[in-house]
Amino acid sequence: MQLPGQLEADLEFGLFADDSGLTAQLPDFELNLGLTREVEFDVDGTPMLSGFGAAAGPLAFSSNNLWFSLKIGLAGARQRGTERSWGVGVQLGPRVAAAAGSQGLGAEALLLVARHWPRWSLVANAGAYQEPPARGAPTVDRGLQAGLDLTHDLTDVVGFEAELFAVVTNGVAEHQVGASAGVAWQCNDHVAVSARVVGGLLGAGPGIGVSLGVSPSLRVWR
């Protein structure tokens, strides 16, 4: 969660390979603005350029639908005199049509559970989504999803990051299972950079690829 008035942009540029060729993220982005100590406003999206190395066809620009959400801390506690803590929250909001052929609104909601130890953090999420309806499609894409994020501080400024995620759909889109692992470096109080290897283990994941991230932040108000 960002502090009140703190704005952070998580920008992740990536290049991924699958059977259809190469796809570039331009980038995957998350904008996070702290409203209070327990409420954060987020915007998530993924513009892409695909068709590199494909046997036929021009380059094609595409995008996932945008997710506008509020992340709300519901409960939590810190063990006195230690770095051990836990927290429970939710993240929910509308999915706005940005993908080709989509129209109107969908929705997404996640339950978040976090546990922190000295140098270790673990965040689990689980929830459901419904995409904005596609023009002319008889069925709306909806499904269940879950994820697990692990971070370990190797030093005061360098950390190891790993993620595992799964999506089970109603059949409009493919089921997905994927994982990533990499390192992050906190350059200073306002900029962090990261590098990851990403693998799609099942379904319409990103195949296999690499991503480079930068996360600048600034104080909008105090």
C-alpha positions as CSV (number, residue, x, y, z in Angstrom):
1,M,0.0,0.0,0.0
2,Q,1.2,3.5,-0.9
3,L,1.3,6.2,1.7
4,P,-1.3,9.0,1.4
5,G,-0.3,11.2,-1.5
6,Q,2.3,8.8,-2.8
7,L,2.0,8.0,-6.5
8,E,4.0,5.0,-8.0
9,A,4.1,3.8,-11.6
10,D,5.1,0.2,-12.1
11,L,6.2,-0.1,-15.7
12,E,7.3,-3.5,-17.1
13,F,8.7,-3.8,-20.6
14,G,8.9,-7.4,-21.9
15,L,9.5,-9.7,-24.8
16,F,7.8,-13.1,-24.9
17,A,8.0,-16.0,-27.3
18,D,5.3,-18.6,-28.1
19,D,4.2,-20.6,-31.1
20,S,2.8,-17.5,-33.0
21,G,6.1,-15.5,-32.7
22,L,7.2,-12.7,-30.4
23,T,5.1,-10.3,-28.4
24,A,6.4,-7.1,-26.8
25,Q,4.8,-5.4,-23.7
26,L,4.8,-1.6,-24.3
27,P,4.7,-1.7,-21.2
28,D,2.5,-3.5,-18.7
29,F,1.7,-0.8,-16.3
30,E,0.2,-0.3,-12.8
31,L,-0.5,3.2,-11.4
32,N,-0.9,3.2,-7.6
33,L,-2.0,6.3,-5.6
34,G,-2.3,6.2,-1.9
35,L,-5.5,8.0,-0.8
36,T,-5.4,7.1,2.9
37,R,-3.3,4.7,5.0
38,E,-5.9,2.0,4.3
39,V,-7.1,2.9,0.7
40,E,-5.2,3.0,-2.6
41,F,-6.4,3.8,-6.1
42,D,-4.9,1.6,-8.9
43,V,-5.1,1.5,-12.7
44,D,-3.8,-1.6,-14.5
45,G,-3.3,-2.3,-18.2
46,T,-1.2,-4.1,-20.8
47,P,-0.6,-2.7,-24.3
48,M,1.2,-5.2,-26.6
49,L,2.7,-5.4,-30.1
50,S,2.7,-8.9,-31.6
51,G,3.8,-10.6,-34.8
52,F,7.6,-10.4,-34.6
53,G,9.0,-13.5,-36.3
54,A,5.6,-14.8,-37.3
55,A,5.4,-16.8,-40.5
56,A,2.9,-14.4,-42.0
57,G,0.9,-11.2,-41.2
58,P,1.8,-7.7,-40.2
59,L,2.7,-6.4,-36.7
60,A,-0.5,-6.0,-34.6
61,F,-1.1,-3.7,-31.7
62,S,-3.5,-4.9,-28.9
63,S,-4.4,-4.3,-25.3
64,N,-6.0,-5.9,-22.4
65,N,-9.0,-4.3,-20.8
66,L,-8.2,-1.6,-18.2
67,W,-8.8,-2.3,-14.5
68,F,-9.7,0.7,-12.3
69,S,-9.7,-0.5,-8.7
70,L,-9.6,0.4,-5.0
71,K,-7.3,-1.6,-2.7
72,I,-8.6,-1.5,0.8
73,G,-6.9,-2.7,4.0
74,L,-9.5,-4.4,6.2
75,A,-7.4,-5.8,9.1
76,G,-3.8,-6.3,10.2
77,A,-1.4,-6.3,13.1
78,R,2.3,-6.1,13.8
79,Q,4.1,-8.0,16.5
80,R,5.6,-5.5,18.9
81,G,9.3,-5.0,18.6
82,T,9.7,-7.2,15.5
83,E,9.3,-7.0,11.7
84,R,6.6,-9.7,11.8
85,S,3.1,-8.6,10.6
86,W,0.0,-9.7,8.7
87,G,-2.8,-8.0,6.8
88,V,-6.0,-8.8,5.0
89,G,-7.6,-6.6,2.3
90,V,-9.6,-6.5,-0.9
91,Q,-9.0,-5.0,-4.3
92,L,-12.1,-4.4,-6.5
93,G,-13.4,-2.3,-9.3
94,P,-14.6,-2.1,-12.9
95,R,-12.8,-3.5,-16.0
96,V,-13.2,-0.9,-18.8
97,A,-13.2,-1.9,-22.4
98,A,-9.9,-1.3,-24.1
99,A,-9.3,-4.6,-25.9
100,A,-10.3,-4.8,-29.6
101,G,-14.0,-5.7,-30.0
102,S,-14.9,-5.1,-26.3
103,Q,-17.5,-2.7,-25.1
104,G,-19.0,-1.6,-21.8
105,L,-17.8,-2.6,-18.4
106,G,-16.8,-5.8,-16.6
107,A,-15.6,-6.2,-13.0
108,E,-12.9,-7.8,-10.9
109,A,-12.5,-8.5,-7.2
110,L,-9.6,-10.0,-5.2
111,L,-9.1,-11.0,-1.6
112,L,-5.6,-10.3,-0.5
113,V,-3.7,-11.9,2.5
114,A,-0.2,-10.7,3.4
115,R,2.4,-12.1,5.8
116,H,5.7,-10.4,6.6
117,W,8.8,-11.8,8.4
118,P,12.3,-10.3,8.7
119,R,13.5,-10.1,5.0
120,W,10.6,-12.2,3.8
121,S,7.1,-11.3,2.5
122,L,4.4,-13.5,1.1
123,V,1.1,-12.2,-0.5
124,A,-1.7,-14.5,-1.6
125,N,-4.6,-13.4,-3.7
126,A,-7.8,-15.1,-4.9
127,G,-10.9,-13.8,-6.7
128,A,-13.0,-13.6,-9.8
129,Y,-13.4,-11.4,-12.9
130,Q,-15.8,-10.7,-15.7
131,E,-14.4,-9.0,-18.8
132,P,-16.5,-6.4,-20.7
133,P,-18.6,-8.1,-23.3
134,A,-17.2,-8.6,-26.8
135,R,-19.3,-7.4,-29.7
136,G,-21.4,-10.2,-31.2
137,A,-20.1,-12.9,-28.8
138,P,-22.8,-15.0,-27.2
139,T,-20.9,-15.6,-23.9
140,V,-18.9,-13.2,-21.7
141,D,-15.4,-14.1,-20.6
142,R,-15.4,-14.7,-16.8
143,G,-13.4,-16.9,-14.5
144,L,-11.6,-17.5,-11.2
145,Q,-8.0,-16.6,-10.4
146,A,-5.4,-17.0,-7.7
147,G,-1.8,-15.9,-7.2
148,L,1.2,-16.1,-4.8
149,D,3.9,-13.5,-4.6
150,L,7.1,-14.1,-2.6
151,T,9.9,-11.5,-1.9
152,H,13.1,-11.9,-0.1
153,D,15.5,-9.1,0.8
154,L,19.0,-10.2,-0.1
155,T,20.5,-6.9,1.0
156,D,19.0,-3.6,2.1
157,V,18.5,-2.6,-1.6
158,V,18.5,-5.8,-3.6
159,G,15.7,-8.4,-3.4
160,F,14.6,-11.7,-5.0
161,E,11.0,-11.9,-6.3
162,A,8.9,-14.8,-7.5
163,E,5.3,-15.2,-8.6
164,L,2.9,-18.1,-9.4
165,F,-0.5,-17.5,-10.9
166,A,-3.4,-19.5,-12.2
167,V,-6.7,-18.5,-14.1
168,V,-9.6,-20.9,-14.6
169,T,-12.1,-19.6,-17.2
170,N,-15.6,-20.4,-18.4
171,G,-14.2,-21.6,-21.8
172,V,-14.3,-18.3,-23.7
173,A,-10.5,-17.8,-23.0
174,E,-7.9,-20.5,-22.2
175,H,-7.0,-21.5,-18.7
176,Q,-3.6,-20.2,-17.6
177,V,-0.9,-21.2,-15.3
178,G,2.4,-19.2,-15.2
179,A,5.4,-18.2,-13.0
180,S,8.1,-15.6,-12.9
181,A,11.3,-15.0,-10.9
182,G,13.9,-12.3,-10.8
183,V,15.6,-9.6,-8.9
184,A,14.8,-6.0,-7.9
185,W,17.1,-3.1,-7.0
186,Q,15.9,-0.1,-5.0
187,C,18.1,2.6,-6.6
188,N,17.0,5.4,-4.2
189,D,13.8,6.5,-2.4
190,H,12.1,7.3,-5.7
191,V,13.2,4.7,-8.2
192,A,13.4,0.9,-8.3
193,V,14.3,-1.4,-11.2
194,S,13.8,-5.1,-11.8
195,A,14.6,-8.0,-14.2
196,R,12.5,-11.1,-14.5
197,V,12.2,-14.4,-16.4
198,V,8.6,-15.2,-17.1
199,G,7.1,-18.6,-18.2
200,G,3.6,-19.6,-19.2
201,L,3.1,-23.2,-18.0
202,L,-0.4,-23.8,-19.4
203,G,-2.8,-22.2,-21.8
204,A,-2.7,-18.6,-23.0
205,G,0.2,-17.4,-20.9
206,P,3.1,-15.4,-22.2
207,G,5.1,-18.4,-23.4
208,I,8.6,-17.8,-22.1
209,G,10.3,-14.4,-22.0
210,V,12.1,-11.7,-20.1
211,S,10.9,-8.4,-18.7
212,L,12.6,-5.3,-17.4
213,G,10.8,-3.0,-15.0
214,V,11.2,0.5,-13.6
215,S,9.1,1.9,-10.7
216,P,9.4,5.7,-10.3
217,S,7.4,7.3,-7.5
218,L,6.7,10.8,-6.3
219,R,4.8,12.6,-3.5
220,V,1.7,14.3,-5.0
221,W,0.6,15.8,-1.7
222,R,1.5,15.6,2.0
